[in-house]
Amino acid sequence: MAKDESDFRTDEDSGYAAGSGRVVGHERVVTWAEETRRYRRTPGGWWWLALIAIPLLLAALGTAFGDDEPNTRAAGSSTTSVTRSATASTSPAESTSPATSESSSGASTASESASSSTETSAAADCAGLKDEVGAKLADTNLSFPKSNAELSAGTVSALKDVAGMIARCPDAKVTVSGYTDASGSASENQRISQERADSVRQLLIDNGVAADQVAAVGRAAAEQIPGGIAANRRFEITVK
């Protein structure tokens, strides 16, 4: 009996796997290739990026937190150094404060002593002011012409010297008294005597005496003195 051509199939045509004794269908071969292909893929996908990124992130965090401690220590050390330096620089100033205070106290004491000495000397000079003024006026013509308050040149010169004596004693108080002779009416004599006192007072003020140190009083014909009519047309200066 003749065999059909289909009965004479090769191993390949019949599906025998050479040397395996198993029948492997074409569909099965294709499926197995598909299943094994995923294990032969080249690396890729998001999970590979994650595997690389996570260690890098951990390393960066470790570096960042690791550096904070040294910086903190350095900052603390720097602060301590600055504090110590400030304390050291302040200490000399504090130590010199007593010396400065003592120096200021000494200067103040010296100033007070000098001031006290000056005041004592001035007080001693002013104690003899009354006698000085009296001695200066003793040799001066204190008389006025009849019925007026004009001062002679010699009297003006003497009064300028008297003004210098009074001016150096600001606590001194002076009274200028103006007089007339007994002739004339009482009212007229009062007017003229006051004008004479005011004339002397103004001259003293013009030559350095404070206005509140000098008072002027007209006494008319009171307190007549020996020497005649001309001698009573006069002024007097009283130092208190």
Backbone hydrogen bonds in HBPLUS format (Angstrom, degrees):
<---DONOR---> <-ACCEPTOR-->    atom                        ^
c    i                          cat <-CA-CA->   ^        H-A-AA   ^      H-
h    n   atom  resd res      DA  || num        DHA   H-A  angle D-A-AA Bond
n    s   type  num  typ     dist DA aas  dist angle  dist       angle   num
A0007-ASP N   A0004-ASP O   2.90 MM   3  5.45 150.9  1.99 111.2 120.2     1
A0008-PHE N   A0005-GLU O   3.18 MM   3  5.49 147.9  2.29 103.5 112.2     2
A0014-SER N   A0010-THR O   2.68 MM   4  5.91 158.0  1.72 160.4 166.4     3
A0015-GLY N   A0011-ASP O   2.98 MM   4  5.91 128.2  2.26 136.9 147.7     4
A0016-TYR N   A0011-ASP O   3.03 MM   5  5.04 131.4  2.28 143.3 149.8     5
A0024-VAL N   A0015-GLY O   3.02 MM   9  5.68 158.9  2.07 169.4 165.4     6
A0017-ALA N   A0022-ARG O   3.00 MM   5  5.81 158.3  2.05 168.6 175.1     7
A0020-SER N   A0017-ALA O   2.94 MM   3  5.38 165.5  1.96 135.2 135.8     8
A0029-VAL N   A0025-GLY O   3.10 MM   4  6.41 156.3  2.16 152.1 158.1     9
A0030-VAL N   A0026-HIS O   3.16 MM   4  6.40 162.1  2.19 149.0 153.0    10
A0031-THR N   A0027-GLU O   3.09 MM   4  6.30 159.7  2.13 147.7 152.9    11
A0032-TRP N   A0028-ARG O   3.02 MM   4  6.17 163.4  2.05 152.4 156.5    12
A0033-ALA N   A0029-VAL O   3.06 MM   4  6.27 153.2  2.13 147.0 154.3    13
A0034-GLU N   A0030-VAL O   3.06 MM   4  6.33 151.7  2.14 144.3 152.0    14
A0035-GLU N   A0031-THR O   2.95 MM   4  6.21 156.4  2.00 150.8 157.3    15
A0036-THR N   A0032-TRP O   2.98 MM   4  6.12 155.7  2.04 147.3 153.1    16
A0037-ARG N   A0033-ALA O   3.01 MM   4  5.94 127.1  2.30 136.6 149.0    17
A0039-TYR N   A0036-THR O   3.25 MM   3  5.58 138.0  2.44 103.5 114.1    18
A0040-ARG N   A0037-ARG O   2.98 MM   3  5.18 146.6  2.09 104.1 114.7    19
A0049-LEU N   A0046-TRP O   3.08 MM   3  5.23 117.5  2.48  98.7 113.5    20
A0050-ALA N   A0046-TRP O   3.05 MM   4  6.43 149.6  2.14 147.0 156.1    21
A0051-LEU N   A0047-TRP O   3.02 MM   4  6.22 155.2  2.09 140.7 146.3    22
A0052-ILE N   A0048-TRP O   3.19 MM   4  6.49 142.5  2.33 142.0 151.3    23
A0053-ALA N   A0049-LEU O   2.78 MM   4  5.94 160.6  1.82 152.6 158.9    24
A0054-ILE N   A0050-ALA O   3.00 MM   4  5.90 169.4  2.01 152.6 154.2    25
A0057-LEU N   A0053-ALA O   2.85 MM   4  6.07 156.0  1.90 155.7 162.6    26
A0058-LEU N   A0054-ILE O   2.96 MM   4  6.19 163.4  1.98 156.5 160.7    27
A0059-ALA N   A0055-PRO O   2.90 MM   4  6.07 155.6  1.96 146.1 153.0    28
A0060-ALA N   A0056-LEU O   2.97 MM   4  6.22 154.5  2.03 145.5 152.2    29
A0061-LEU N   A0057-LEU O   2.94 MM   4  6.22 163.4  1.97 153.0 157.1    30
A0062-GLY N   A0058-LEU O   2.91 MM   4  6.08 157.4  1.96 146.4 153.1    31
A0063-THR N   A0059-ALA O   2.96 MM   4  6.18 154.6  2.02 145.3 152.1    32
A0064-ALA N   A0060-ALA O   2.91 MM   4  6.16 159.1  1.95 149.9 155.8    33
A0065-PHE N   A0061-LEU O   2.93 MM   4  6.10 178.1  1.93 157.6 157.9    34
A0066-GLY N   A0062-GLY O   2.83 MM   4  5.71 140.7  1.99 136.6 148.5    35
A0067-ASP N   A0063-THR O   3.00 MM   4  6.10 141.1  2.16 141.6 149.6    36
A0071-ASN N   A0067-ASP O   3.21 MM   4  6.37 162.6  2.24 148.8 154.1    37
A0072-THR N   A0068-ASP O   2.79 MM   4  5.99 155.8  1.85 151.8 159.2    38
A0073-ARG N   A0069-GLU O   2.85 MM   4  6.09 160.1  1.89 151.5 157.1    39
A0074-ALA N   A0070-PRO O   2.75 MM   4  5.96 156.2  1.81 147.3 154.5    40
A0075-ALA N   A0071-ASN O   2.75 MM   4  5.99 156.2  1.81 147.9 154.8    41
A0076-GLY N   A0072-THR O   2.83 MM   4  6.07 160.9  1.86 149.7 155.0    42
A0077-SER N   A0073-ARG O   2.83 MM   4  6.02 158.4  1.87 147.8 154.2    43
A0078-SER N   A0074-ALA O   2.79 MM   4  6.00 154.8  1.85 146.6 154.0    44
A0079-THR N   A0075-ALA O   2.84 MM   4  6.09 158.7  1.89 150.8 156.3    45
A0080-THR N   A0076-GLY O   2.94 MM   4  6.15 159.9  1.98 148.3 153.8    46
A0081-SER N   A0077-SER O   2.90 MM   4  6.13 155.7  1.96 146.6 153.5    47
A0082-VAL N   A0078-SER O   2.88 MM   4  6.15 159.5  1.93 151.3 156.6    48
A0083-THR N   A0079-THR O   2.88 MM   4  6.09 160.8  1.91 150.0 155.6    49
A0084-ARG N   A0080-THR O   2.88 MM   4  6.11 162.7  1.91 150.3 154.9    50
A0085-SER N   A0081-SER O   2.83 MM   4  6.00 157.3  1.88 147.2 154.2    51
A0086-ALA N   A0082-VAL O   2.80 MM   4  6.02 158.5  1.84 150.2 156.0    52
A0087-THR N   A0083-THR O   2.87 MM   4  6.10 155.9  1.93 147.5 154.5    53
A0088-ALA N   A0084-ARG O   2.80 MM   4  6.02 156.8  1.85 147.8 154.5    54
A0089-SER N   A0085-SER O   2.84 MM   4  6.08 154.7  1.91 148.1 155.1    55
A0090-THR N   A0086-ALA O   2.93 MM   4  6.06 137.9  2.11 139.7 150.9    56
A0091-SER N   A0087-THR O   2.99 MM   4  6.12 148.4  2.09 146.5 154.2    57
A0094-GLU N   A0090-THR O   2.95 MM   4  6.29 157.4  2.01 156.4 163.7    58
A0095-SER N   A0091-SER O   2.81 MM   4  6.05 153.7  1.88 152.4 160.8    59
A0096-THR N   A0092-PRO O   2.85 MM   4  6.05 137.0  2.04 142.4 153.5    60
A0097-SER N   A0093-ALA O   3.03 MM   4  6.17 120.5  2.39 137.0 151.6    61
A0097-SER N   A0094-GLU O   3.22 MM   3  5.14 143.7  2.36  93.9 104.3    62
A0100-THR N   A0096-THR O   2.88 MM   4  6.18 159.0  1.92 156.8 163.4    63
A0101-SER N   A0097-SER O   2.75 MM   4  5.96 163.1  1.78 158.0 163.2    64
A0102-GLU N   A0098-PRO O   2.73 MM   4  5.92 157.9  1.78 147.9 154.3    65
A0103-SER N   A0099-ALA O   2.78 MM   4  5.97 152.5  1.85 144.3 152.5    66
A0104-SER N   A0100-THR O   2.82 MM   4  6.07 161.4  1.85 152.2 156.8    67
A0105-SER N   A0101-SER O   2.78 MM   4  5.97 156.9  1.83 146.1 153.6    68
A0106-GLY N   A0102-GLU O   2.74 MM   4  5.93 151.2  1.82 143.5 151.9    69
A0107-ALA N   A0103-SER O   2.84 MM   4  6.11 156.6  1.89 148.8 155.1    70
A0108-SER N   A0104-SER O   2.81 MM   4  6.01 158.0  1.85 149.0 155.5    71
A0109-THR N   A0105-SER O   2.83 MM   4  6.03 155.3  1.89 144.8 152.0    72
A0110-ALA N   A0106-GLY O   2.87 MM   4  6.09 157.0  1.92 146.2 152.7    73
A0111-SER N   A0107-ALA O   2.84 MM   4  6.05 155.7  1.90 146.0 153.0    74
A0112-GLU N   A0108-SER O   2.83 MM   4  6.05 161.0  1.86 149.0 154.4    75
A0113-SER N   A0109-THR O   2.80 MM   4  5.98 151.9  1.88 144.2 152.8    76
A0114-ALA N   A0110-ALA O   2.82 MM   4  6.06 158.7  1.86 148.2 153.8    77
A0115-SER N   A0111-SER O   2.82 MM   4  6.03 160.7  1.86 149.7 155.5    78
A0116-SER N   A0112-GLU O   2.79 MM   4  5.93 156.7  1.84 144.5 151.5    79
A0117-SER N   A0113-SER O   2.83 MM   4  6.04 152.6  1.91 144.5 152.5    80
A0118-THR N   A0114-ALA O   2.85 MM   4  6.12 153.4  1.92 146.4 153.7    81
A0119-GLU N   A0115-SER O   2.85 MM   4  6.10 162.1  1.88 150.6 155.6    82
A0120-THR N   A0116-SER O   2.87 MM   4  6.06 153.4  1.94 144.5 152.1    83
A0121-SER N   A0117-SER O   2.91 MM   4  6.15 157.0  1.96 144.7 151.0    84
A0122-ALA N   A0118-THR O   2.79 MM   4  6.04 160.2  1.83 152.6 158.4    85
A0123-ALA N   A0119-GLU O   2.80 MM   4  5.94 156.5  1.85 146.0 152.8    86
A0124-ALA N   A0120-THR O   2.94 MM   4  6.17 149.7  2.03 142.5 150.7    87
A0125-ASP N   A0121-SER O   2.97 MM   4  6.30 154.0  2.04 146.6 153.5    88
A0126-CYS N   A0122-ALA O   2.86 MM   4  6.09 161.6  1.90 152.5 157.6    89
A0127-ALA N   A0123-ALA O   2.95 MM   4  6.05 132.0  2.18 137.6 149.7    90
A0128-GLY N   A0125-ASP O   3.22 MM   3  5.75 146.7  2.34 107.7 115.7    91
A0129-LEU N   A0126-CYS O   3.03 MM   3  4.83 166.2  2.05 105.3 107.6    92
A0132-GLU N   A0128-GLY O   3.04 MM   4  6.28 157.9  2.09 152.4 159.2    93
A0133-VAL N   A0129-LEU O   2.92 MM   4  6.14 168.6  1.94 161.3 163.1    94
A0134-GLY N   A0130-LYS O   3.00 MM   4  6.11 161.7  2.03 144.3 150.1    95
A0135-ALA N   A0131-ASP O   2.87 MM   4  6.02 157.4  1.93 148.2 153.9    96
A0136-LYS N   A0132-GLU O   3.01 MM   4  6.23 153.8  2.08 146.6 153.5    97
A0137-LEU N   A0133-VAL O   3.01 MM   4  6.24 159.5  2.06 154.2 159.0    98
A0138-ALA N   A0134-GLY O   2.98 MM   4  5.99 127.2  2.27 139.2 152.5    99
A0140-THR N   A0137-LEU O   3.14 MM   3  4.91 163.7  2.17 105.8 107.1   100
A0144-PHE N   A0233-ARG O   2.76 MM  89  5.46 140.6  1.91 145.9 154.5   101
A0156-VAL N   A0152-SER O   2.97 MM   4  6.27 158.0  2.02 153.5 159.5   102
A0157-SER N   A0153-ALA O   3.10 MM   4  6.33 160.2  2.14 149.7 153.9   103
A0158-ALA N   A0154-GLY O   3.15 MM   4  6.38 158.9  2.20 145.3 150.5   104
A0159-LEU N   A0155-THR O   2.93 MM   4  6.15 158.5  1.98 151.3 157.4   105
A0160-LYS N   A0156-VAL O   3.09 MM   4  6.32 142.5  2.23 145.3 154.6   106
A0161-ASP N   A0157-SER O   3.40 MM   4  6.76 151.4  2.49 142.5 148.6   107
A0162-VAL N   A0158-ALA O   3.06 MM   4  6.42 154.5  2.13 146.5 154.1   108
A0163-ALA N   A0159-LEU O   2.85 MM   4  6.06 150.5  1.94 143.9 151.8   109
A0164-GLY N   A0160-LYS O   3.18 MM   4  6.51 150.8  2.27 143.4 149.5   110
A0165-MET N   A0161-ASP O   3.21 MM   4  6.59 149.4  2.31 144.7 152.5   111
A0166-ILE N   A0162-VAL O   3.03 MM   4  6.36 160.5  2.07 155.2 159.9   112
A0167-ALA N   A0163-ALA O   2.90 MM   4  5.99 158.7  1.94 151.6 157.9   113
A0169-CYS N   A0166-ILE O   2.99 MM   3  5.39 159.5  2.03 115.0 121.0   114
A0172-ALA N   A0169-CYS O   2.92 MM   3  5.50 161.6  1.95 120.9 127.1   115
A0240-LYS N   A0173-LYS O   2.83 MM  67  5.34 167.1  1.85 168.5 169.7   116
A0174-VAL N   A0213-GLN O   2.74 MM  39  5.92 174.0  1.74 176.9 174.7   117
A0215-ALA N   A0174-VAL O   2.94 MM  41  6.38 151.3  2.02 149.8 159.0   118
A0175-THR N   A0238-THR O   2.94 MM  63  5.18 157.6  1.99 146.3 153.8   119
A0238-THR N   A0175-THR O   2.91 MM  63  5.18 167.5  1.92 152.3 156.4   120
A0176-VAL N   A0215-ALA O   2.78 MM  39  6.11 169.1  1.80 160.9 163.1   121
A0217-VAL N   A0176-VAL O   2.86 MM  41  6.23 161.8  1.90 168.1 172.0   122
A0177-SER N   A0236-GLU O   2.90 MM  59  5.21 164.3  1.92 150.5 155.8   123
A0236-GLU N   A0177-SER O   2.94 MM  59  5.21 146.9  2.05 143.3 152.9   124
A0178-GLY N   A0217-VAL O   2.90 MM  39  6.32 157.2  1.95 153.7 159.9   125
A0219-ARG N   A0178-GLY O   2.85 MM  41  5.88 172.1  1.86 160.4 163.2   126
A0179-TYR N   A0234-ARG O   2.93 MM  55  5.35 155.3  1.99 165.1 157.7   127
A0180-THR N   A0220-ALA O   2.69 MM  40  5.25 141.9  1.83 140.4 136.7   128
A0189-ASN N   A0185-SER O   2.90 MM   4  6.08 163.1  1.92 150.6 155.8   129
A0190-GLN N   A0186-ALA O   2.89 MM   4  6.09 149.0  1.99 142.9 151.5   130
A0191-ARG N   A0187-SER O   3.02 MM   4  6.30 159.4  2.07 147.0 151.7   131
A0192-ILE N   A0188-GLU O   2.98 MM   4  6.25 170.0  1.99 157.0 159.0   132
A0193-SER N   A0189-ASN O   2.93 MM   4  5.98 161.9  1.96 145.6 151.2   133
A0194-GLN N   A0190-GLN O   3.04 MM   4  6.17 155.0  2.10 145.9 152.2   134
A0195-GLU N   A0191-ARG O   3.06 MM   4  6.32 155.8  2.12 147.7 154.4   135
A0196-ARG N   A0192-ILE O   3.01 MM   4  6.29 152.8  2.09 149.8 156.9   136
A0197-ALA N   A0193-SER O   3.06 MM   4  6.33 158.2  2.11 145.9 151.3   137
A0198-ASP N   A0194-GLN O   2.91 MM   4  6.11 161.8  1.94 151.8 157.0   138
A0199-SER N   A0195-GLU O   2.94 MM   4  6.08 147.1  2.05 141.8 150.5   139
A0200-VAL N   A0196-ARG O   3.24 MM   4  6.53 159.1  2.29 148.1 151.7   140
A0201-ARG N   A0197-ALA O   3.00 MM   4  6.22 164.7  2.03 151.1 156.0   141
A0202-GLN N   A0198-ASP O   2.98 MM   4  6.09 166.1  2.00 150.3 153.0   142
A0203-LEU N   A0199-SER O   3.24 MM   4  6.43 151.8  2.33 140.0 147.1   143
A0204-LEU N   A0200-VAL O   3.10 MM   4  6.43 157.0  2.15 153.0 158.7   144
A0205-ILE N   A0201-ARG O   3.05 MM   4  6.37 159.7  2.09 153.0 158.7   145
A0206-ASP N   A0202-GLN O   2.89 MM   4  6.07 157.2  1.94 147.8 154.3   146
A0207-ASN N   A0204-LEU O   3.09 MM   3  5.20 144.8  2.22  98.6 109.3   147
A0209-VAL N   A0204-LEU O   3.20 MM   5  5.70 163.0  2.23 142.9 139.4   148
A0208-GLY N   A0205-ILE O   3.23 MM   3  5.48 149.8  2.33 120.4 114.9   149
A0213-GLN N   A0210-ALA O   2.96 MM   3  5.37 158.7  2.00 112.2 118.8   150
A0214-VAL N   A0211-ALA O   3.29 MM   3  5.68 154.7  2.36 107.5 114.2   151
A0222-ALA N   A0219-ARG O   3.08 MM   3  5.81 165.6  2.10 144.8 147.3   152
A0232-ASN N   A0229-ILE O   3.14 MM   3  5.49 140.0  2.31 106.2 116.8   153
A0233-ARG N   A0230-ALA O   3.28 MM   3  5.45 154.2  2.35 103.2 110.7   154
